[in-house]
Amino acid sequence: MRTIAQKKNNEKYEAILNAAVKVIGQAGYHNAPISKIAREAGVADGTVYLYFKNKEDILISILRETIGTIVDRIHDELQLGDGDAAESLKGLITIYFGIFGVNPDLAMFTQVHLRQSNAEMRKQIGDIIRPYYQIIDEVILKGIESGVFRESMDKRIARRMIFGTMDETVTAWILTGAKYSLESQVQPVYDVMVGGLRA
């Protein structure tokens, strides 16, 4: 799971990804030609194609890097195999909101523009996000085994509830202009989740 993000130690690669997040986040997917992304990154159009096949490849790479960063931080900062499952759940929410909360362009990209992709891209998106789902499943299972969460609940529905609530909270935040701190939503979201999961 820790190798999801196919990071390349190259300033131009990172510059192109960051430029794409900004350009697509602000202008939209269809109004963000490669030339505009290249100009924002400070590189020639041809340079973009040295790193990416096309604009769709850039989109997938951004998501892969984002989910990879989230998964890496979870493994670095949380003791998933030990401790209280409820606290692990709160850690998941905190990291997720923390990453998007400091980058509204990235949130706009993932919550709005990435979802305009075609069926083939949506399948790739599902494959990329799967390791994060597996972490949620791990927290749910730990909670059930330790008696913190209800044994009778449907684990798949619980995972959808957890991820769906976080996802919708980020979407609401960005679509209302990111006028408040996304991290201020950690505690209320956690309270609702834990209230629904507790034994």
N, C-alpha and C positions, 0 to 999 in steps of 0.2 A: 504493500500500500504506500510505502514511503517513496516509491519511485514514480508516482503518478505524474508529477510535474517533470517534464522532460526539459529541464533547465539547460540552457547553453550559456557558457561563460563568454558572452559576447555583448558588447555595449550596443551594437546596432540591432541585434535581435531584441533586446530589452526595449530599446528606443521605439522600435516598430510596434511592439505589443502595447506599450504605454500610449503611443500616438493613436493607435486603433481604438483603444478604450475611450480616449478623449473624443476623437472625431465621431465615432459611431454613437457614443453616449450622448453627444450633444446634437448631432445632425441626423441620426438614424442610419440604419443599415443601408438602405437604398440610396441615401444621399452621401455616402462615404466611399467614393472611388479610391482605388489604390493610389492614384496620384495625390489625392488629398491627404491620405495617411502618410505617404512618403514625405510630402512637404512638411507635415507636422513633425515627423521624426527627424527631419534634416538630412534625408538620404535621397538618392535618385530612385526613380520608379523601378528600374531594373534591379536595384539592390534588394528591394522587397522580395522579388522572385528568387533571390539566392537562398532565402530562408523559408519561404512559404509558397505553396503551389498556387494559391489563389486567395481571395478574400474569405472564403469559407474555412480554409485552413487556418487563417489568422484567428477567426472566431473560436474554433475548436481549441487552438493553442492557448488562447486567453483563458478559456474555461478550465483547461487542464492545469494551467499554472495556478489558477485561483483555488481550485479544489485541492490541488497538491499542497498549497500553502496552508489551507485550513487543516488538512489531515496531518501534516507535519507538526503544526502548532499543537494540535490535540495530543499527539504522541509525546511531544516535548514537555507540555505543561500539565497534562492530566495523568493521574495514575489510574488508568481505566481498569486494571485488574484488581486494584485494592481500593479501600475506602468506600464511602457511601455512594450508592448509585444516583441518588437525588443530587448530590453535589457534583457528580460527573455530568449529569444532565445540565445543571446550571453552567458548568464549564463549557459545554458544547454551545450553548446559547450565547455565552459571553464572547467566545472566540468568533463565532459566526457573525454576530452583530458588530464586533470590534473591527473586523476586516472590511466589511462593507460600509460601516459608519464613518470611516475616514476617507472614503473614496466614492462620492456620489456618482461620478461618471461610470465607475465599475458597476455600481448597483443598477444604474439605468441600463447599462449594457446587458447584464445578466437577467434582469427582471422583465425587461421590455423587448429590446432589440434581438436578443438571442432566441427569443420564443417565436420569432417570425421565420425561423429556419424551416427547411424542407424535411420530409420524412426521414431521409437518410441521415441528415445531420441530427435529428432528434434521437435516432438510435445511438449515434456516437455520444451524444450528450448523456443519455441514460447509462452507457457503459462507463463514462468518466465519473459520474456522480455515485455509481454503485459502491465504491469503497467507503464513502461517507455514510451511506445507508447501513453498511455493515457495522460501522462504529455505533450508530444509533441502536442497531439490533443487539450489539454487545452490551450496551448500557441497560437496555430493557431486560435482557436475560439475567444480567447481574442483579438487577433490582428484584426480579421475581425469585431468583435463587436465594437471595438474602432475606426475603420476606418484606422488603421495603415496598415493592409494587405488587399489585394483585396478580395472583397466579391464574385467575380465570379469564383475564383479558386476552383479546386477539392481538398477537404481537405485530402482525402486519398492519392492522388498523392503528395500533399505537405508534408505529414508526411513521405512518402517513400523517398522523395527527401532529407528531413532534416536528417533522420536517415541514409539513404544510403550514403550520402555525408560524414557524420562523420565516419561511419563504414569503408568506402573505404579509407579515409584519414589515419585512424589508421593502416589499412592493408598495405597501401603503405609505411608508416613509418617503420613498423616492417620488411617488406620484403626487404627493401633497407638498412637494418642494423641499424636502429634507429640512424643514424649518425647526426641528427639534433634534435632540441627541438620540440617535438610534440605540445607543448603549443604555439610555434611560428606560428602555423597554425590557431590559433583561429581567428585572425582578417581577414585573407584572406578568410577563409571558411565562416565566418559570412557575409562578404561583398557580396559574391556570393549569399548566401541564401537570405539575406534581399533584394538584388536587384531583385530577382525573385518573392518575396512575396509582396513587398510594393504596396500600392494602388497608 
